[in-house]
Amino acid sequence: MNRFIPSDRMTSIRMPPISAIMNRIAQLRSEGRKIYSMAQAVPWYSPPAPAIAKLASSLNDMSLHRYSPDPGYPSAKLAVTEDFRKRRSIDLDPTDELHLTCGASQAYLSALLTATSAGDAVAVLEPYYFDHVFAIRFSNLGLCSIPMIEEDDDWKIPLDELERVLKEVSVLTLVNPGNPTGKVIKDSDMKKIVEMTEDSGTFLILDETYERFVFTGDTWHPWQKEHPRHVMTIGSFSKSLGMPGWRIGYLFGAADLLKQAIKVQDSVVICPPSPSQFLLEAALLEEDGISRMSEGVKRRLELCRNALNGNSSLSWRKAGGAFFTLASYESSMTSQEAAMHILDEYGIGSIPGSAFGPAGEGHLRISFGCLSDEDVEPAMEILSEITFPE
């Protein structure tokens, strides 16, 4: 009998059906097909050119090639906290209340393990971001998935059900703006959720990877006036600064919590990449370039909404930000079949809604933030024409 087999912890986790879509996209392109990928959330832009040039001129600086301090270079942390203060009215102590991380996913693991003990449960809103669910299950934690209500072409948070569930879990994870839905949580709802989690003794982990792409005006954050210690916030510069390959993100929260969270970072990645921190500092100085990125995302959102509003088979669901809409479709096909259908027949790549939990079935995640200036209008024209078999 072979005793050397993978653990139940790992084999019980099913990878989402994304690899099949991406492999099919690669195959069709190798055959000469023009494919418009609206699948993975890969921005069409790069970091601002002056920031890249500044980094390139610094490549002989030996500190680029060495470990940084575990939480990041003080100058890079200061640049981030100054940006938060000026742009968001969030005052942080860069020494004790902020870590730079290897992206938001690593930041989430640090926050999650800091906020939970063995046997605890974590709540997420569904459709959920599957990497969060992976981290919860890898950590042998219980999962409580709360389906959002699909109503009036929108996704609504069931606050009464959420309040009930908070009594049973140690952590609530919120993604705002949402992945895969693009939903922006109203300021009034966010304030209620912060109060509810504090009253129930529940940690709140806010994933704000897409916080620069909020187009509803709902930008309240609980740390703008006070520093509620039960709230930890994670984020990434992958989309906001066009740096996905550089793997740089952040975690901020109460100093005593971050003192524990750094243990996770040290054991998993040691420190955030040094060259990424140099590029981050330079990129944050390019405010005009960053604004153009955000304006480009908003334009793509509007074009996608117009395309789907003109389609009787594939329907827009309200997105107030981020790179996505989780569009519903009219067909008996599973979402995996529907995604393959529009890829093979129309050359449009998307992600099956089932990747984001049962509430995502019957939907496709359309990522409008991937398309280049040359591709965006032709892709939207095709999107408006998609139909499904009876």
C-alpha positions in Angstrom: 0.0 0.0 0.0 1.4 3.4 -1.0 1.5 5.6 2.1 3.2 8.5 0.3 0.1 10.2 -1.1 -1.0 13.8 -1.0 -3.0 14.9 2.1 -6.7 15.0 2.2 -6.4 18.7 2.9 -5.0 19.3 -0.6 -6.8 16.6 -2.6 -10.2 17.8 -1.3 -9.7 21.2 -3.0 -10.7 21.4 -6.6 -9.0 23.9 -8.9 -11.4 26.2 -10.7 -12.1 25.5 -14.4 -9.8 28.3 -15.6 -6.9 26.3 -16.9 -9.1 24.6 -19.5 -10.2 28.0 -20.8 -6.7 29.5 -20.9 -5.3 26.4 -22.5 -8.0 26.6 -25.2 -7.3 30.2 -25.8 -3.6 29.4 -26.3 -4.5 26.5 -28.7 -6.8 28.7 -30.8 -4.2 31.4 -31.0 -1.6 28.9 -32.1 -4.0 28.0 -34.9 -4.2 31.6 -36.1 -7.5 32.5 -34.5 -8.0 36.1 -33.3 -9.1 35.7 -29.7 -10.2 38.5 -27.4 -9.3 37.3 -23.9 -11.7 38.8 -21.3 -10.8 36.0 -18.9 -7.9 36.6 -16.5 -7.7 40.1 -15.0 -4.4 41.1 -16.6 -4.3 44.9 -17.2 -3.6 46.1 -20.7 -1.2 48.7 -19.4 2.2 48.6 -17.8 3.6 50.9 -15.0 4.2 54.5 -16.1 7.1 54.8 -18.4 9.1 57.3 -16.3 8.9 54.9 -13.4 10.3 52.1 -15.5 13.1 54.3 -16.8 14.0 55.3 -13.2 14.2 51.7 -12.1 16.3 50.8 -15.2 18.8 53.5 -14.3 19.1 52.1 -10.8 20.0 48.5 -11.7 23.5 48.8 -10.5 22.3 49.7 -7.0 23.2 46.6 -5.0 20.2 47.0 -2.7 17.9 46.1 -5.6 19.4 42.6 -5.6 19.3 41.9 -1.8 16.6 41.1 0.7 14.7 44.1 2.0 13.5 44.2 5.7 10.7 41.7 6.1 7.9 44.4 6.1 9.5 46.3 3.2 11.9 49.2 2.8 11.0 52.2 5.1 11.0 54.6 2.1 8.6 52.4 0.1 6.3 52.1 3.1 6.4 55.8 3.6 5.5 56.4 0.0 2.4 54.2 0.3 1.2 55.7 3.5 1.6 59.2 2.0 -0.5 58.1 -0.9 -3.2 56.8 1.4 -3.2 60.0 3.5 -3.4 62.4 0.5 -5.8 60.3 -1.6 -7.9 58.5 0.9 -7.6 60.4 4.3 -6.2 57.3 5.9 -3.4 58.0 8.3 -1.0 55.1 9.0 2.2 54.7 11.0 4.5 53.3 8.2 6.7 51.6 10.9 4.1 49.6 12.7 0.8 49.6 10.8 1.8 48.6 7.3 3.5 45.7 5.7 4.4 45.5 2.0 3.8 42.0 0.7 4.1 39.7 -2.2 0.7 40.7 -3.6 -2.7 40.6 -2.0 -2.9 36.8 -1.9 0.1 36.6 0.4 -1.2 39.5 2.4 -4.5 37.6 2.9 -2.8 34.5 4.2 -0.9 36.7 6.7 -4.1 38.4 7.9 -6.1 35.1 7.9 -3.6 33.2 10.0 -3.2 36.1 12.4 -7.0 36.4 13.0 -7.9 32.7 13.3 -7.2 29.7 15.5 -7.5 26.0 14.8 -11.2 25.0 14.2 -12.4 28.6 13.5 -14.7 29.4 10.6 -14.4 32.2 8.0 -17.3 33.8 6.2 -17.2 35.0 2.5 -19.8 36.5 0.3 -20.7 34.3 -2.7 -19.9 34.6 -5.6 -16.5 34.6 -3.9 -12.9 35.1 -5.0 -11.7 31.5 -5.1 -8.1 32.2 -4.0 -9.5 33.3 -0.6 -11.4 30.0 -0.3 -8.3 28.1 -1.2 -6.4 29.8 1.6 -9.2 29.1 4.1 -9.2 25.4 3.2 -5.4 25.1 3.1 -5.5 26.5 6.6 -8.0 23.8 7.8 -10.5 26.4 8.6 -14.3 26.1 8.2 -15.9 28.0 5.4 -19.3 29.7 5.6 -20.3 31.0 2.2 -23.2 33.5 2.1 -24.9 33.8 -1.3 -25.6 37.4 -2.3 -29.1 38.2 -3.6 -29.3 38.7 -7.4 -32.0 41.4 -7.8 -32.7 44.2 -10.3 -29.6 43.3 -12.3 -27.5 43.8 -9.2 -25.9 41.7 -6.4 -27.1 42.7 -2.9 -25.7 41.7 0.4 -28.2 39.9 2.7 -27.4 42.0 5.8 -29.8 40.1 8.1 -28.3 36.7 7.2 -24.8 38.2 7.5 -25.6 39.4 11.0 -26.8 35.9 12.0 -23.7 34.2 10.5 -21.3 36.6 12.2 -22.1 35.0 15.5 -20.7 31.7 14.2 -17.4 32.8 12.5 -14.2 34.4 13.6 -13.5 36.3 10.3 -15.5 37.9 7.6 -13.7 38.5 4.3 -15.0 41.2 2.0 -13.7 42.1 -1.5 -14.6 45.7 -2.4 -14.9 46.3 -5.3 -15.9 42.7 -5.9 -14.1 40.0 -7.8 -15.9 38.5 -9.7 -18.9 40.8 -9.6 -17.5 44.3 -9.8 -19.8 45.2 -7.0 -19.0 48.3 -4.9 -20.3 48.1 -1.4 -22.3 51.2 -0.5 -20.8 53.4 2.2 -23.9 52.9 4.4 -23.7 49.1 4.1 -20.0 49.2 4.8 -20.5 51.2 8.0 -23.2 48.7 9.1 -20.9 45.8 8.4 -18.0 47.3 10.4 -20.4 47.9 13.3 -21.8 44.3 13.1 -18.4 42.7 13.0 -17.2 44.7 16.0 -20.4 43.9 18.0 -20.0 40.2 17.2 -16.3 40.1 18.0 -15.5 39.1 14.4 -12.4 40.2 12.5 -13.0 41.9 9.2 -10.5 41.4 6.4 -11.1 43.9 3.6 -9.6 43.0 0.2 -9.3 46.3 -1.8 -7.2 45.2 -4.7 -9.3 47.3 -7.0 -9.8 50.3 -4.8 -8.5 52.8 -7.4 -11.3 51.6 -9.7 -14.4 52.7 -7.8 -16.9 54.6 -10.0 -19.9 55.0 -7.6 -18.5 57.5 -5.2 -18.6 55.0 -2.3 -15.1 55.3 -1.0 -15.5 55.2 2.8 -13.0 53.2 4.7 -13.3 52.5 8.5 -9.7 53.7 9.1 -10.4 57.2 7.7 -11.3 58.6 11.2 -10.7 55.9 13.7 -8.5 52.7 13.7 -10.9 49.9 14.6 -8.5 47.1 15.6 -10.7 44.3 14.3 -10.3 45.6 10.7 -7.3 44.5 8.6 -7.0 45.6 5.0 -5.1 44.0 2.1 -4.5 45.2 -1.4 -2.3 45.0 -4.4 -0.6 47.3 -6.9 -1.0 44.7 -9.7 -4.0 46.4 -11.3 -3.8 49.9 -9.9 -0.2 50.5 -11.1 0.0 47.8 -13.9 2.4 45.7 -11.9 1.0 42.1 -11.8 4.3 40.5 -12.6 6.2 42.4 -9.8 4.2 40.8 -7.0 3.8 43.7 -4.7 0.9 44.4 -2.3 0.2 45.5 1.2 -1.5 44.7 4.6 -2.4 47.3 7.1 -3.9 47.0 10.6 -3.3 47.4 14.3 0.3 47.3 15.2 0.0 44.3 17.6 -1.7 42.2 14.9 0.9 43.1 12.3 3.6 42.1 14.8 2.2 38.6 14.5 1.4 38.7 10.8 5.0 39.3 9.9 5.8 35.8 11.1 3.8 34.4 8.2 5.5 36.7 5.7 9.0 35.7 7.0 8.3 32.0 6.7 6.6 32.1 3.3 8.4 34.7 1.3 10.8 36.5 3.7 10.2 39.9 2.2 8.5 41.6 -0.7 10.7 41.8 -3.8 13.3 44.6 -3.6 13.1 45.8 -7.3 9.3 45.9 -7.0 9.5 48.3 -4.1 11.8 50.6 -6.0 9.4 50.6 -9.0 6.5 51.1 -6.6 8.0 54.3 -5.1 8.7 55.7 -8.6 5.2 54.8 -9.9 3.4 56.4 -7.1 4.9 59.8 -8.2 3.3 59.5 -11.6 -0.2 60.7 -10.7 -1.3 61.7 -14.2 -0.3 58.2 -15.6 -2.2 56.5 -12.8 -5.3 58.6 -13.4 -5.2 57.7 -17.1 -5.2 54.0 -16.2 -8.4 54.5 -14.0 -10.1 56.5 -16.8 -9.3 53.7 -19.2 -10.9 51.1 -16.9 -14.0 53.3 -16.6 -14.3 53.7 -20.3 -14.1 49.9 -20.8 -16.7 49.4 -18.1 -19.1 51.7 -19.9 -18.4 50.0 -23.3 -19.0 46.6 -21.8 -22.3 47.7 -20.2 -23.5 49.2 -23.5 -22.6 46.0 -25.4 -24.4 43.7 -23.0 -27.4 46.0 -22.7 -27.8 45.5 -26.4 -27.6 41.7 -26.2 -30.8 39.6 -25.4 -28.8 36.4 -24.5 -26.1 37.8 -22.3 -27.1 40.3 -19.6 -25.1 43.0 -17.8 -25.0 42.8 -14.0 -24.3 46.1 -12.3 -20.6 46.8 -11.7 -19.5 49.9 -9.9 -15.8 49.2 -10.3 -13.0 46.7 -10.6 -12.4 44.9 -14.0 -15.5 42.7 -14.1 -19.1 42.1 -14.5 -20.6 38.7 -13.7 -23.0 38.6 -16.6 -26.0 36.2 -16.7 -26.9 34.2 -19.8 -30.0 32.6 -21.2 -29.3 28.9 -21.9 -29.4 25.5 -20.3 -25.7 25.2 -20.7 -23.5 25.0 -17.7 -21.2 28.0 -17.3 -18.2 25.9 -18.3 -20.0 24.9 -21.5 -21.1 28.5 -22.1 -17.6 29.8 -21.7 -16.3 27.3 -24.2 -19.1 28.1 -26.6 -18.4 31.8 -26.8 -14.7 31.1 -27.0 -15.0 28.6 -29.9 -17.8 30.3 -31.8 -17.0 34.0 -31.2 -13.4 34.2 -30.0 -14.3 35.8 -26.7 -12.5 34.4 -23.6 -14.4 34.5 -20.3 -14.4 32.6 -16.9 -17.3 30.3 -16.0 -19.3 31.6 -13.1 -19.1 28.3 -11.3 -15.5 29.0 -10.5 -16.8 31.4 -7.9 -19.2 29.1 -6.1 -22.7 27.7 -6.8 -24.2 31.2 -6.9 -22.0 32.0 -9.9 -23.5 29.2 -12.0 -25.5 30.6 -14.9 -23.1 33.5 -15.3 -19.8 34.3 -17.0 -17.2 36.6 -15.6 -16.3 39.2 -18.3 -13.1 41.1 -17.6 -13.2 44.3 -19.6 -10.0 45.5 -18.0 -7.8 43.2 -20.1 -8.4 44.7 -23.5 -5.9 46.9 -25.3 -6.9 50.1 -27.0 -6.9 48.3 -30.4 -9.0 45.4 -29.2 -11.6 46.9 -27.0 -14.1 48.2 -29.5 -14.0 45.1 -31.9 -14.4 42.8 -28.8 -17.4 44.8 -27.5 -19.0 44.6 -30.9 -18.7 40.8 -30.9 -19.9 40.7 -27.3 -23.1 42.5 -28.3 -23.9 39.8 -30.9 -23.3 36.6 -28.8 -26.2 34.1 -28.7 -26.5 30.6 -27.2 -28.1 27.4 -28.5 -31.6 26.6 -27.2 
